[in-house]
Amino acid sequence: MAAYNRHNMINKGLLIILSGPSGVGKGTVRQKVMEDQTLNLAYSVSLTTRKPREGEVDGKDYFFVSEKEFKQRIKEGQLLEFTHFVKHSYGTPKDYVEKLRNEGKNVLLEIEINGAQQVMRAMKKQKEKPVSIFILPPSIEELERRIRGRCTECEAAIQERLKQAKAELKLSEHYQYRVINDTLEDCAQQIIRIIHNEILKHSK
């Protein structure tokens, strides 16, 4: 499991992309999957310029930064991927991810579709292939219910998210795996099995 090979050297960990439209439940699924200690997972904390939601902790859920700092990191090439979504920016610190992978950790990226595509293109150039998993909602109606259930945004923002989600669902065919988030337990267990299988392939 990305541990030690016969030469007692640490194998570089997998890079696992967990993606899907806004409101599909990526964060909740990710937390459930990471409860499985046998996967040797490390969560890659993303940067964002949006304000923390209730209960979110800086450095654990996201690194909350200013727009000025975010732009500086892009300029210096410090981000593995970045995207702008509903007036806010999100990105993945490159050095942080590589440090974890070189330690043998299987790094889990929970990112939006635009960022996921950037990572897949970048790794293809490096002749690497991430494990890409797209989380689907049971229906667009259920997705809307979940987005509205947050009670954190105005109607215009909700409509913008729904419009974006419909376009993003069409891109799921570019991912290795597609998993429907009908119930949290079933969705998480499917993803755990996928990661276990990929770890076994990687260790051969």
C-alpha positions in Angstrom: 0.0 0.0 0.0 2.5 2.6 -1.2 4.7 1.6 1.7 8.1 -0.1 1.3 9.4 -2.1 -1.7 12.0 -4.8 -1.7 14.8 -2.2 -1.6 13.3 -0.7 1.6 12.5 2.6 -0.3 9.3 4.5 0.1 7.1 4.3 -3.0 5.7 7.6 -4.1 2.0 7.8 -3.1 -0.9 8.0 -5.5 -2.6 11.3 -6.4 -6.4 10.8 -6.1 -8.8 13.3 -7.5 -12.3 13.5 -5.9 -14.5 15.8 -8.0 -18.0 16.6 -8.9 -20.4 19.5 -9.1 -21.0 22.0 -6.3 -23.4 20.6 -3.7 -22.9 16.9 -4.6 -21.4 16.2 -1.1 -17.7 15.9 -1.9 -16.6 17.2 1.5 -18.8 14.8 3.5 -17.8 11.8 1.3 -14.1 12.7 1.6 -14.3 12.8 5.4 -16.0 9.4 5.4 -13.5 7.8 3.1 -10.6 9.2 5.1 -11.8 7.3 8.2 -10.4 4.2 6.6 -6.8 4.1 7.9 -5.8 1.3 5.6 -5.8 3.6 2.7 -2.9 5.7 4.0 -4.6 8.9 2.8 -3.5 12.5 3.3 -5.9 15.3 2.5 -4.6 18.1 0.4 -5.9 21.3 1.9 -6.8 23.8 -0.8 -6.4 27.5 -0.8 -9.5 29.7 -1.2 -10.3 33.4 -1.2 -13.9 32.9 0.1 -14.8 33.4 3.7 -15.0 30.4 6.0 -18.4 28.8 6.4 -19.7 28.0 9.9 -17.5 25.3 11.5 -14.7 25.4 8.9 -11.2 25.7 10.3 -8.3 27.5 8.6 -5.5 25.0 7.7 -7.8 22.0 8.1 -10.7 22.6 5.7 -9.0 25.3 3.6 -6.2 27.7 3.7 -8.2 31.0 3.7 -6.1 33.7 1.9 -6.6 37.1 0.3 -7.1 37.6 -3.4 -3.8 39.4 -3.5 -1.9 36.5 -1.9 -3.7 34.0 -4.2 -2.6 35.9 -7.4 0.9 36.1 -6.1 1.0 32.3 -5.7 -0.2 31.8 -9.3 2.5 34.2 -10.5 5.2 32.2 -8.7 3.9 28.9 -10.1 3.1 27.6 -6.6 -0.2 26.1 -7.5 -0.8 22.6 -9.0 -4.2 23.9 -10.2 -6.5 26.8 -9.6 -9.9 27.9 -10.6 -12.3 30.8 -10.1 -15.9 29.9 -9.2 -18.8 32.1 -8.1 -16.6 35.2 -7.4 -14.0 33.2 -5.4 -10.7 31.5 -6.2 -9.5 28.0 -5.2 -6.2 26.3 -5.7 -3.9 23.4 -4.6 -0.4 24.1 -3.2 2.1 22.2 -5.4 4.9 21.7 -2.9 2.5 20.5 -0.2 1.1 17.8 -2.4 4.6 16.6 -3.6 5.9 16.5 -0.1 3.1 14.2 1.1 3.4 11.9 -2.0 7.2 11.6 -1.5 6.5 10.5 2.1 4.5 7.6 0.7 1.1 9.1 1.4 -1.8 8.7 -1.1 -2.9 12.3 -1.5 -6.6 13.0 -1.9 -7.6 16.1 -3.8 -11.2 17.3 -3.3 -11.5 19.8 -6.1 -13.9 21.3 -8.6 -14.0 20.1 -12.3 -11.9 22.9 -13.8 -9.1 22.3 -11.3 -9.3 18.5 -11.8 -8.9 18.9 -15.6 -5.8 21.1 -15.0 -4.3 18.4 -12.7 -5.0 15.6 -15.2 -3.4 17.6 -18.1 -0.3 18.5 -16.0 0.2 14.9 -14.9 -0.2 13.6 -18.4 2.7 15.8 -19.5 4.8 14.2 -16.7 3.7 10.8 -17.9 1.7 10.2 -14.7 -2.0 9.4 -14.3 -4.0 10.4 -11.2 -6.8 8.2 -9.9 -9.9 10.3 -11.0 -13.3 9.8 -9.3 -16.4 11.8 -10.2 -19.2 12.0 -7.7 -22.7 12.2 -9.3 -25.9 13.3 -7.6 -28.9 10.9 -7.8 -30.7 13.6 -9.8 -30.4 17.3 -10.7 -33.5 17.9 -8.4 -31.7 16.3 -5.5 -28.6 18.4 -6.2 -30.7 21.6 -6.1 -32.3 20.5 -2.8 -28.8 20.0 -1.3 -27.5 23.3 -2.5 -30.6 25.1 -1.1 -30.2 23.2 2.2 -27.0 25.0 2.9 -28.9 28.3 3.3 -25.6 30.2 2.7 -26.3 31.9 -0.7 -28.7 34.2 -2.5 -31.0 32.9 -5.2 -28.8 34.3 -8.0 -25.8 32.4 -6.7 -27.9 29.2 -6.3 -29.0 29.5 -10.0 -25.4 30.1 -11.1 -24.3 26.9 -9.3 -27.1 24.9 -10.8 -26.3 26.1 -14.3 -22.6 25.3 -13.8 -23.4 21.9 -12.3 -25.5 20.8 -15.4 -22.6 21.7 -17.7 -20.1 19.9 -15.4 -22.1 16.7 -15.3 -21.4 16.2 -19.0 -17.6 16.1 -18.2 -17.9 13.0 -15.9 -17.0 10.8 -18.9 -13.4 12.1 -18.7 -12.9 10.5 -15.3 -11.8 6.9 -14.6 -14.6 6.3 -12.2 -18.1 7.6 -11.6 -19.9 7.1 -8.3 -23.4 8.2 -7.4 -23.8 9.8 -4.0 -27.2 8.4 -3.2 -26.4 7.5 0.4 -23.2 8.6 2.1 -22.3 5.1 3.3 -22.7 3.4 -0.1 -20.9 6.2 -2.0 -17.9 6.1 0.5 -17.6 2.3 0.4 -17.5 2.3 -3.4 -14.7 4.9 -3.4 -12.8 3.0 -0.7 -12.9 -0.1 -2.8 -11.7 1.8 -5.9 -8.8 3.3 -3.9 -7.9 -0.1 -2.5 -7.7 -1.6 -5.9 -5.6 1.2 -7.3 -3.2 0.9 -4.3 -2.8 -2.8 -5.1 -2.0 -2.0 -8.8 0.4 0.7 -7.8 2.4 -1.5 -5.5 3.0 -4.2 -8.1 
